Amino acid sequence: MRIAELSRASGVPPATIKYYVREGLLPSGVRTHRNQVEYSEDHVYRLRLIRALLDIGGLSVDAASELLAVLDTGKLTVRESVGEVLYALGGRRSPVGEHEQGAATADVEALLTRRGWQVDEQSPARRTLIDVCAALRLLGHADVVAAMDDYATASETIAATDIGLVRSEPSLERMTETAIVGTLLGDTLLSALRRLAQEHLSQQLLPED
């Protein structure tokens, strides 16, 4: 198919398609003539994946490019691929005071020890969790920090589902893609489900006035 057909099939404007090719997110088509390039259904699927990462997942073009590069490598083990995906996703950082940072680090270290979680010292999610705990303590919400074990229990169940879905895929490429989509879009999915559950339970458990 030509670029105009690819645009119609994917809903992505031709100029944006060319931009994705330049940025390395989308593989180039096959040049059949001097001014003619042919694209395939693989390009349609890749464009849908790119739009999902950018529009629903909220990634920057650079972050999406980094994740897709992991997907395209095809030389890593499944465990290495998942690790690359998780670390490429990074985490939010918010500097806080030294006292809050120290207390929050102790909170997180204690949680990891209690649960026996093996997590690298440089894990972006680990650093993010420390920052979150520090901010919660600074705002006077140590009760939320104290409830982390309940959140961790739910998160471990969710993570087991995530890894099960990855393991069920037939190839390394599909496993890596599932890790990317399941983690990134899964975060958005879980956030929406949590808010729906909060709306439902608040009507049952919270007073009207």
Disulfide bonds with the S-S distance in Angstrom:
none
